[in-house]
């Protein structure tokens, strides 16, 4: 298996501040160009050269109390965004995706729109204002391959800009999965017998993954103020990752958590310390102690 290569993303703060317009590109590796603008700076954004190009765009905001997005394509971004500014009042941010090299054509843009909409619906992290699904353009085999590469880079850049609604965090652990569990994976368990909690997770390539079939509390039980973990619990319920099973909930798919504490909180239905809660499978050692032993080993190796 080939080793994954490092990638670099070039961010440029147009106004010199991270709160203003931002452009993103992958130097020497991708012809794509991403511009993120606040609605309050839309006049300046559509005055830029990239706004005159064919491309896809995403409008992001809050509608009826829910994070919402609209994904579209157009021959001329500035014309379409001007139209949306007069017709849609809920969005606050626009993401413009074009090509800085060989320009995208209408068929390319429609293909990207279709794929992004399909993925957003499947991942289900954000509400979509789009009505009927977009129709994919018929492209040649070579053009489809090129657009899939283009899309892969879009999905690399957007999370770096803190837009993760097109990032899949569930994992297919079925026998037919394209990326089976690695032999180097390290397993941990978290059990609270009196509440029926029984979960299994694995640490793999720096990711902490709670596995499908793990049992979690049937609802969020804490009254303590910890909105982040409570919101995450609710999001996983809405996404169908946590499915009802009697008085409990079961992970219908494996899920990649950003921290062991986030995983422990969702499983237990209340804030919990991940380093103390997760136990190395077959031992009494918790994750925190296991992690410390790994770090000591690195220090000892570098001191030899």
Secondary structure, DSSP 4 states (H G I P E B T S, - for coil): -PPPPP---EEEETTSSTTS-EEEE-TTT--EEEEEEEGGGHHHHTTSGGGGS-EEEEEEEEETTEEEEEEEEES-HHHHHHHHHHH--SEEEEEEEEESSSPP-HHHHHHHHHHHHHHHHHH--SEE---SPPPPP---HHHHHHHHHHHHHHHHHHHHTT--TT---EE--STT-SSPPPTT-EEEEEEEGGGTEEEEEEEETTEEEEPTT-EEESS----SS-HHHHHHHHHHHHTTSEEEETTEEEESSEEEESSHHHHHHHHHTS---HHHH-EETTSS-BHHHHHHHHHHHHHHHHH-
